[in-house]
Amino acid sequence: MAAENASLEQLADGFGQLRGKPRSPMGDAVREFKRNKVAIVSVVFIIIVAFVAVFAPLFTPYGINVQNTSYARAKPLTPYVITTDKYELCHWKGTPLDAGCTVFILGADGLGRDILSRVIYGARVSLLVAIIGSSVSLIIGTIYGVISGYFGGKTDEVMMRIVDFLYALPVLVIIIIMTVYFKALARQGATGFTGMLINLDQAMGGLLFMFVAIGALSWLGMARQARGQILSHKKKEYVEAARSIGAGSNRIIFKHLLPNIIGPLLVLESMAIPGYIGLEAFLSFIGLGVNPPTPSWGIMISEGYLGLQSNPHLVLVPGTALTLLTLAFNYMGDGIRDAIDPRIHGR
């Protein structure tokens, strides 16, 4: 039966070509990705998390700083009584979800803040780190690796020795040192351009300097990958043909090389995203991440782990959210890799 289905699919593809719809590598990749049900479910989950995080006020009863200290560390589904001024702060006031204004759906933290609200707002931090961290790594690493690989010679030698030197440094230690330095600057105060950066970082809840610290060294692996791809493609026939008809370096790089190497680079970066999310959670856990009261899953775990036996929900809720999002990005990266790499399926 499987063999018959495969033959029918090949026949359908053949008819599609006769109708003027030739197959393309991108089309093959999309079709292969759609067959991976786990990857599809992961993408849907990530989209839902992103949608809920962007429109957090619609899905949360309160803001991140609304406290009800009388119900500190309240268990999930604990009902409570609120004053009129607190009720005015409820996002669900006067809606069909009005009852959620007087119950801790997922419990409360040590200051009586709604955990559901803080977990949803905390998703913004993880998603921002995933998007910006991967974008910085992809852009800087690709530019660096393409220049190094394409021009070769002494340029390649010098640029890759710099990468080798940076690779020898303990990345996590350097990121921690940079984060501590930035926070020390913020405490001391500064003027001019540095002061402007500190004010911007504080307005972003401490995310700016975290992006700088993560982006400073996250591009090294991408640079090596991009260089290797360029070296394997720049001597191929289609590049030599373009060069023979007078195409310049810019046209060869942007028109011919980049479209052919971007697939493996995207695969590599998609599989690195869980590492960025985990790094942010770790830095927040040890107090070097975002600035309180900005919610982060790492901070929430750090605040609740000492009372794990008596109040496990303080750790389980943000820990489960962190685990599910990390797994979703892992499965999505695996799906993209399987779809783009033709050797896996013998295409």
PyMOL commands that set and color helices and strands:
alter all, ss='L'
color gray80, all
select helices_A, chain A and resi 2-18+25-35+37-54+56-59+69-71+84-88+98-102+115-151+153-168+171-188+192-203+207-217+220-233+237-244+249-285+297-307+313-340+342-344
alter helices_A, ss='H'
color red, helices_A
select strands_A, chain A and resi 78-79+103-104
alter strands_A, ss='S'
color yellow, strands_A
deselect
rebuild
show_as cartoon
